[in-house]
Every structure is written in C-alpha cells, then in structure tokens.
Amino acid sequence: MTGRGGRARAGVVALAVLLVLAGVVALVKYERRDKGTPYVPPRAGQASILLTADQAGSGLDLNTIRADDGMAFAPDGSLYVLRTDLFRVSPDRKVSRVWRAGAYATGGLTVLPDGTVAVGVRGGVLRIDAHGKASTLAGSPDPAPGKKKGKGDDDGAGTGGTSGTGGTGSTGGDSGAKGAAGPAGSTDATGSTLPAGSTAFVGVARPLGTRPDGALLVQDFSAVYAVEDGTATKVLDTPVASAYLNTDTDTDAVRPTADAAGDVYFVAAADHVAGLSHRITRVTPSGESAPLPIPKRIPGLPGDPDRLTVQSLAGDGADGVYVDAVGGSGGSGGSGSTGGLDDYIVHLHDGKARVVGHSHTAAHVLDCTLPHAVSALELPCSLPAGMAYRDGRLALDGMVHYTLEVAVS
C-alpha cells in the first residue's frame, strides 16, 4: 500500500509540475505576443522588424506620418522619430520621448554631426540636445525657446504641436502673412542671408540634411537655405511650386531630402502621380536643377519605371538617393502576379539604379510578423511610408504598425 501511495503521490507531483510548466510556457508565449515580433538584426540584403507598436510605447505612434514628421539616424546608431514630439529609438531598441513640442508646429528633423537634433518649427530651426533642451539654431522660432504660447501649454506638452491651425501655412493664412516681409518669400537673389533672430523663415522650416562643409540645409515655404553659425544663406528657390509641404494630412507631397554631397531632391508634383522618370528633381549646391537621370530598364523591376509612384525619398549618405515607389502589379508587369500591390526600394546613383527592396501584398496591410530576417527582395509585408538612411542601413516607418529595417550593404 505504501508503495502504491508513494507512486500516487509522485504522480500527483509530476502532474502538478507539468501543469506549472504548461502555465509558464503559455505565459511566455503571451508575453512574447504582447512584445511583438522579436528583433533579428538583418544581414546585407535582408530585412527585419525593428519595432512594433506595442514595443514602441512612450506615446510614439508608428501608424502616422505627415509632412511634419520625419526620421533620421544619429552617429551612435540611434533612430530619431518626429511625431510632433521628438522620440529616440536607442541601438538596443528602447524608446524614449526626448522633447515635447508644446506650442510648436514642427516640420521635420536632421541629426547634426555633434549628435544634437535640428527640428524645424514655424519661423525657425531649434537645436534639441540629449536632455531635451531647445535652443535657437536659425531664424526666429515661434514661440521662442523657453516661451510659452497659448492657454493650456503650461507644462510644455503638446496642445499646439500639430500644424493643423495654419502653422505650416496650409490654408495660406500664415504663409501669406509672412511672405510679404520674409526674405524667403521675396525675390531676393541667391546668396541673401537670414541671420539668427532676424526675420523668420516663411511658414514652417524643414531641415533636409547637412552638406560636406557642415552647413545645415533648410527648406521653408519657397526656398532652400544653408545654415552656418546661425546665419541662413539662400542656396536656391524651390524649383517647383508644389514641392513644399504645407498641410497636415496623410496625403501630402513627397518630402524633399538631401544627400551628403549637398544635393537636394524634390518630387515635382504635390499629387502622387505615376512616373519615376522625370518626377524627381535634383538641385546641386551651385543651384543647378535637372531631372534625376533614371534608366529606362532597372534590374529587378519588371516593366517601365514610369509606372511607379514615388512615396518617399532618403539621401544615401554619398551623392545618391533611395526611392520608395509603388505600383499595382495587375497588367503592368509587376511581380508576375495577377493583382495586388508592388512596392520597391530603388537606389539611384550616378545614372544607375538598383532594386534593394520589394514587397508584394494583396493590399496595404497594417500589421506584419517576421520571426526572423527575410530577403529584402521578397518581403511579405507592406513597406512603411517614410525612410531614413545611414551606414548601409535603411529604416522605414509610418502608416503601418511596425518599423522596418533593411540592410542594403
């Protein structure tokens, strides 16, 4: 009897252990589901999910991207994301809010060589340090750093951080009022200057990138400036009337970008019109403007590049640009399927073109699960709407519930 009783007790104990283990496994699975797709660093030619919505937290909404949003890599590998407020995604994928926009209408960002962040606002450019302290970098930011504007902004948190109140001049009111007095809205010749603290940029300024000499390229309502030591010198007039971005919607014109050589890239139409060729304008530091040369046939891209619609641009860290372009596959020589959506990442450099990423989906979908790195040319997920590049690494973010990383080299 004792032997049978001992065996029975042992069986009960074993069953209890199994139940506990099953509970632990279920809990781990739930926690992993709650944390989203695990991160697997991609190798060259691969893509991974860098961040999911539940991993982001801290108020960072991955599903939005507007004209006033933006992304940029820092020298330490961190990814800065502007969603009105400024967020930092550290190299170990920790998300923190660096700066609250408060009363500011924001307008894009660039990480400066010293690791601080240039954020465009109405009338000027702010420098945001690692502690979230803002100071004037160029122009006359409205409101000035340290000044509160508007009832309810006592804590500096975002009641005025959106630009839907005319801060970007989307209705013509703000831009029209300043355009009469501001040098960027006048007919001043290239080379005119705009010292810090003087007349404001027209509308919301948008940092585009830095030149080899360290100057920050900034676009306002109608011109591009090079900012050095607080002084903004006009480099060129915006080459096309619709290239600026002045609305707070999800259907804006493609945001301009700049490469490390100081070239600025514009998409020559506010509407998303198909046609990769002759749709992207490159403006050199000397002010020469011309359509970006694009081959009539691109390896890895079936059919005519002109069937594609440009979604976003990112300078390539040298003297070229990455282009996210989309087109329906049905009947247009897409990926060989009979329908759906084909999205491509194309690297344009020195008159040459190379496809570095491709996704095919039945429709634009918000969620994606990649348990491991996959080929960037065979992505089963929709490509996010915005891009940033640094050191062989592309980050794509916006209009989906995840941030994608693509290793292009």
C-alpha positions in Angstrom: 0.0 0.0 0.0 2.8 2.3 0.9 4.4 1.7 -2.5 1.2 2.4 -4.3 0.6 5.5 -2.2 4.1 6.8 -2.9 3.7 6.2 -6.6 0.3 8.0 -6.5 1.8 11.0 -4.7 4.7 11.0 -7.1 2.2 11.0 -10.0 0.3 13.9 -8.5 3.5 15.9 -8.0 4.6 15.1 -11.6 1.2 16.3 -12.9 1.4 19.5 -10.9 4.9 20.1 -12.3 3.6 19.6 -15.8 0.7 22.0 -15.2 3.1 24.6 -13.8 5.4 24.2 -16.8 2.5 24.5 -19.2 1.4 27.7 -17.5 4.9 29.1 -17.7 5.1 28.3 -21.4 1.7 29.8 -22.0 2.7 33.0 -20.1 6.0 33.2 -22.1 4.1 32.8 -25.3 1.6 35.5 -24.2 4.4 37.9 -23.2 6.2 37.3 -26.5 3.0 38.0 -28.4 2.5 41.1 -26.3 6.0 42.3 -27.0 5.6 41.8 -30.7 7.9 40.3 -33.3 11.4 39.5 -31.8 14.2 41.5 -33.4 16.7 39.7 -35.5 19.4 42.0 -37.0 19.4 41.7 -40.8 22.4 40.9 -42.8 23.1 42.5 -46.2 20.1 42.1 -48.5 17.8 41.2 -45.6 15.0 43.0 -43.7 13.7 42.7 -40.2 11.1 44.2 -38.0 12.9 46.8 -35.9 10.0 47.9 -33.8 6.3 47.1 -33.3 3.5 49.3 -32.0 3.4 47.5 -28.6 7.2 47.7 -28.3 7.2 51.4 -29.1 5.1 52.7 -26.2 6.0 56.1 -24.7 3.4 57.8 -26.9 5.1 57.0 -30.2 2.5 56.3 -32.8 4.1 54.3 -35.7 0.9 54.4 -37.7 1.0 58.1 -38.6 3.3 60.0 -40.9 2.6 63.6 -42.1 4.5 66.3 -43.8 5.7 67.5 -40.4 7.0 64.1 -39.3 10.4 62.7 -40.1 13.2 60.3 -39.2 17.0 60.5 -39.0 19.8 58.3 -37.7 22.3 59.6 -35.2 26.1 58.8 -35.3 25.6 56.3 -32.4 23.0 54.3 -34.4 20.0 55.7 -32.6 17.0 56.5 -34.7 15.2 59.8 -34.0 11.5 59.9 -35.0 9.4 63.1 -35.1 5.7 62.7 -34.5 5.1 66.3 -33.4 7.1 65.3 -30.2 10.6 64.0 -30.7 11.4 60.4 -29.8 14.6 58.4 -29.7 14.9 54.7 -30.5 18.2 53.6 -29.0 20.5 51.0 -30.6 19.0 48.4 -28.1 15.5 49.5 -29.3 14.5 51.4 -26.2 12.1 54.2 -27.0 12.1 57.5 -25.1 10.5 60.8 -25.6 13.3 63.4 -25.9 11.4 66.6 -26.4 7.7 67.7 -26.2 6.8 70.1 -28.9 4.2 72.0 -26.8 3.1 75.1 -28.7 5.4 74.5 -31.7 4.3 73.5 -35.1 7.0 71.1 -36.1 8.5 70.5 -39.6 11.0 67.6 -39.9 14.4 66.9 -38.4 18.0 66.2 -39.1 20.7 64.8 -36.8 23.7 67.1 -36.7 27.3 65.9 -36.7 27.6 66.5 -32.9 24.6 64.3 -32.2 22.1 67.1 -31.4 18.9 67.2 -33.4 17.8 70.1 -35.6 14.0 70.3 -35.6 12.1 72.7 -37.9 9.3 74.8 -36.4 7.3 77.8 -37.6 9.7 80.6 -38.3 13.0 78.9 -37.5 15.0 75.8 -36.5 15.6 74.5 -33.0 18.6 72.6 -31.7 17.5 69.8 -29.3 20.2 68.4 -27.0 20.4 65.0 -25.4 18.5 66.3 -22.4 15.6 67.7 -24.5 16.6 71.3 -24.0 15.8 73.5 -27.0 17.7 76.5 -28.3 17.5 78.6 -31.4 19.7 77.3 -34.3 18.4 79.6 -37.1 15.6 82.1 -37.8 13.1 83.2 -35.2 11.3 80.2 -33.8 7.6 80.9 -32.9 7.4 80.8 -29.9 11.0 81.4 -28.9 12.6 78.6 -26.8 11.6 78.8 -23.2 8.5 80.9 -24.0 5.0 79.6 -23.6 2.3 80.3 -26.1 -1.4 79.6 -25.7 -3.6 78.6 -22.8 -3.0 75.1 -21.6 0.7 74.9 -22.6 2.0 75.5 -19.1 3.7 72.1 -18.9 5.3 72.4 -22.4 3.3 69.4 -23.6 1.6 69.3 -26.9 -1.5 71.2 -27.3 -0.1 73.2 -30.1 2.3 70.7 -31.6 0.2 70.0 -34.6 0.2 72.2 -37.7 -3.4 72.0 -38.5 -4.0 75.5 -37.1 -2.3 77.2 -40.0 1.2 76.9 -38.5 2.5 75.4 -41.7 0.6 77.8 -43.9 -1.6 75.1 -45.3 -4.5 77.4 -45.6 -2.4 80.2 -47.0 -3.1 82.5 -44.0 0.2 82.1 -42.1 2.4 81.8 -45.1 0.7 84.7 -46.9 1.1 87.0 -44.0 4.8 86.3 -43.6 5.5 86.0 -47.3 5.3 89.8 -47.8 8.1 90.5 -45.3 10.2 87.4 -45.2 13.2 87.2 -47.5 12.4 83.6 -48.4 9.0 84.7 -49.7 10.5 87.6 -51.7 12.6 87.8 -54.9 15.9 88.2 -53.2 18.8 86.7 -55.2 20.6 83.5 -54.2 23.2 84.4 -51.6 20.9 86.6 -49.4 21.3 85.9 -45.7 18.9 85.4 -42.9 20.8 85.9 -39.5 19.5 84.1 -36.4 16.9 86.1 -34.6 16.1 88.2 -37.6 13.1 87.9 -40.0 11.6 84.4 -39.6 11.6 81.7 -42.2 8.3 81.7 -44.1 6.0 79.1 -42.6 7.5 76.0 -41.0 11.2 75.4 -41.7 12.2 71.8 -42.6 15.8 70.6 -42.1 16.8 68.4 -45.0 20.4 67.3 -44.2 23.9 68.6 -44.0 26.5 69.4 -46.6 30.1 68.3 -46.6 31.1 71.7 -45.1 28.8 71.1 -42.2 26.1 73.6 -43.3 22.5 72.5 -42.5 20.2 72.6 -45.5 16.8 74.0 -44.5 13.7 74.5 -46.7 10.9 76.9 -46.0 7.8 77.9 -48.0 9.7 78.8 -51.1 13.5 78.5 -50.8 16.3 76.3 -49.5 18.9 77.8 -47.2 22.3 76.7 -45.9 22.7 77.5 -42.2 26.1 78.1 -40.7 26.9 79.7 -37.3 23.2 80.7 -37.0 23.1 82.5 -40.4 21.0 81.2 -43.2 22.2 81.8 -46.7 19.7 81.2 -49.6 21.0 78.5 -51.8 18.1 78.2 -54.3 14.5 79.0 -54.8 12.3 75.9 -54.5 12.4 74.6 -58.1 8.7 73.7 -58.4 5.8 75.5 -56.8 4.3 72.3 -55.4 7.4 70.8 -53.9 7.0 72.4 -50.5 4.9 70.6 -47.9 2.4 72.7 -46.1 -0.6 70.6 -45.0 -1.3 68.4 -42.1 -2.8 65.3 -43.8 -1.7 61.8 -44.8 -1.8 62.7 -48.5 1.0 65.3 -48.7 3.5 65.7 -51.4 6.7 63.7 -51.1 9.0 65.3 -48.6 12.3 66.6 -50.1 15.6 65.1 -48.9 19.3 65.9 -49.3 22.4 63.7 -49.8 25.8 64.1 -48.2 27.1 65.9 -51.3 24.6 68.7 -50.6 22.2 67.9 -53.4 18.6 68.4 -52.7 15.9 66.1 -54.2 12.3 67.2 -54.9 9.3 65.4 -56.3 7.9 67.7 -58.9 4.2 67.3 -58.1 2.2 67.5 -55.0 -0.2 64.8 -56.2 1.1 61.3 -56.2 1.4 60.9 -60.0 2.9 57.8 -61.5 6.2 58.2 -63.3 9.6 57.6 -61.7 11.4 59.2 -64.6 11.3 63.0 -64.8 9.4 63.2 -61.5 12.5 63.6 -59.2 14.4 66.9 -59.5 17.9 67.2 -58.2 19.3 70.6 -57.3 23.1 70.9 -56.8 24.7 73.2 -54.2 25.5 75.6 -57.0 21.8 75.8 -57.8 21.7 73.7 -61.0 18.4 72.0 -61.3 17.6 69.0 -63.5 15.5 65.8 -63.6 17.3 62.9 -61.9 18.5 60.5 -64.6 16.8 57.1 -64.4 17.5 54.1 -66.7 14.6 53.0 -68.8 15.1 49.5 -67.5 16.1 48.6 -63.9 17.2 45.1 -63.0 14.8 43.6 -60.5 12.0 46.0 -61.6 9.8 44.4 -64.3 8.3 46.9 -66.7 8.7 50.6 -67.2 9.9 52.6 -64.1 7.4 55.3 -65.2 4.5 53.1 -64.0 5.6 53.7 -60.4 4.5 56.4 -58.0 7.1 57.9 -55.6 6.2 57.5 -51.9 9.3 58.8 -50.1 13.0 59.7 -50.6 16.1 59.4 -48.4 19.7 60.6 -49.2 22.1 57.7 -49.4 25.0 59.2 -47.4 27.0 59.9 -50.5 25.7 61.5 -53.7 22.6 59.5 -54.5 19.1 58.8 -53.2 16.9 55.9 -52.1 13.3 56.0 -53.5 10.3 54.1 -52.2 8.0 53.7 -55.2 4.7 51.8 -55.5 2.6 50.4 -58.4 -0.2 48.0 -58.9 1.0 44.7 -60.4 -2.0 43.6 -62.4 -1.3 44.0 -66.1 1.7 46.3 -65.6 4.5 43.8 -65.4 4.7 43.8 -61.6 6.0 40.7 -59.9 4.3 38.2 -62.2 1.1 38.1 -60.1 -2.3 38.9 -61.4 -3.1 41.6 -58.9 -2.1 43.4 -55.7 0.4 46.0 -54.7 4.1 46.0 -55.5 6.4 48.4 -53.6 10.0 48.9 -54.4 13.0 50.5 -52.8 15.3 51.7 -55.6 18.8 53.1 -55.1 19.6 55.8 -57.7 23.3 56.8 -58.0 25.4 58.2 -60.8 22.8 57.4 -63.5 22.5 53.8 -62.3 19.6 52.1 -60.5 19.4 49.0 -58.3 16.4 47.5 -56.5 17.3 46.8 -52.9 13.8 46.0 -51.6 10.5 44.7 -52.8 7.2 43.7 -51.3 4.1 42.2 -52.8 0.8 42.3 -50.9 -2.8 41.9 -51.9 -3.4 45.3 -50.4 -1.8 47.7 -47.9 -1.9 46.0 -44.5 -1.1 47.5 -41.2 0.5 44.5 -39.4 3.4 42.2 -40.1 5.1 39.4 -38.3 8.6 38.3 -39.2 10.0 35.7 -36.8 13.4 36.0 -38.5 15.2 38.2 -41.0 14.0 37.7 -44.6 15.2 38.6 -48.1 14.5 42.3 -48.6 13.5 41.4 -52.2 10.8 39.1 -51.1 9.0 41.0 -48.3 5.5 39.7 -47.4 4.6 42.9 -45.7 3.7 46.4 -46.9 6.6 48.9 -46.9 6.1 51.8 -44.4 5.7 55.3 -45.9 8.9 57.1 -44.8 12.7 56.4 -44.9 15.9 57.3 -43.3 19.4 56.0 -44.2 22.8 55.7 -42.5 25.8 53.4 -42.9 24.2 50.7 -45.1 21.0 50.7 -43.1 17.5 51.9 -44.0 14.7 52.4 -41.6 11.2 52.6 -42.9 8.4 53.9 -40.7 4.8 55.3 -41.0 1.3 54.3 -41.9 1.7 50.7 -40.5 2.1 49.3 -37.0 5.8 48.5 -37.3 9.2 50.0 -38.2 11.2 48.0 -40.8 15.0 47.8 -41.0 16.7 46.9 -44.3 20.4 46.2 -44.6 21.4 47.4 -48.0 25.1 46.7 -47.6 
